[in-house]
Amino acid sequence: MAVLDDVRALGSQLERSYPVYVRGRLKFRVGQIVYVAFSLDETVMEFAFPKEERAALVAGEPHKFRLPSASDMRFNWVGAELAALEPAEARELVVDAWRMVVPQKLSRAYDLAHPDGPG
């Protein structure tokens, strides 16, 4: 069972990433692009995810993942119940979301520095 504290430090450590609070919700950004956001009660993590793959993700594990709200369907975005995720899985989703908003050279540098993943 993952909780916010399982990924909070990671979001602050990723290169160019920084935390912000918007209407009381913790979000992580690179520049002005939000790539991870948490619900007010910290039970749901929303994150950047390829649009073309999200339907399969949600259909494959509907107890973990859900589509974004109708108004957010135009974005590369999906939600997850933190309690349904393992901590390592939550960290991997954060890193994958971060990869979507940073240059490839930063993603490759992260891979070299962390060959075993975001563990």
Secondary structure in CASP SS format (residue, H / E / C, confidence):
PFRMAT SS
TARGET T0000
AUTHOR 0000-0000-0000
METHOD secondary structure of the structure
MODEL  1
M C 1.00
A C 1.00
V C 1.00
L C 1.00
D H 1.00
D H 1.00
V H 1.00
R H 1.00
A H 1.00
L H 1.00
G H 1.00
S H 1.00
Q H 1.00
L C 1.00
E C 1.00
R C 1.00
S E 1.00
Y E 1.00
P E 1.00
V E 1.00
Y E 1.00
V E 1.00
R C 1.00
G C 1.00
R E 1.00
L E 1.00
K E 1.00
F E 1.00
R E 1.00
V E 1.00
G C 1.00
Q C 1.00
I E 1.00
V E 1.00
Y E 1.00
V E 1.00
A E 1.00
F E 1.00
S C 1.00
L C 1.00
D C 1.00
E C 1.00
T C 1.00
V E 1.00
M E 1.00
E E 1.00
F E 1.00
A E 1.00
F C 1.00
P C 1.00
K H 1.00
E H 1.00
E H 1.00
R H 1.00
A H 1.00
A H 1.00
L H 1.00
V H 1.00
A H 1.00
G H 1.00
E C 1.00
P C 1.00
H C 1.00
K C 1.00
F E 1.00
R E 1.00
L C 1.00
P C 1.00
S C 1.00
A H 1.00
S H 1.00
D H 1.00
M C 1.00
R C 1.00
F C 1.00
N C 1.00
W E 1.00
V E 1.00
G E 1.00
A E 1.00
E E 1.00
L H 1.00
A H 1.00
A H 1.00
L C 1.00
E C 1.00
P H 1.00
A H 1.00
E H 1.00
A H 1.00
R H 1.00
E H 1.00
L H 1.00
V H 1.00
V H 1.00
D H 1.00
A H 1.00
W H 1.00
R H 1.00
M C 1.00
V C 1.00
V C 1.00
P C 1.00
Q H 1.00
K H 1.00
L H 1.00
S H 1.00
R H 1.00
A H 1.00
Y H 1.00
D H 1.00
L H 1.00
A H 1.00
H C 1.00
P C 1.00
D C 1.00
G C 1.00
P C 1.00
G C 1.00
END
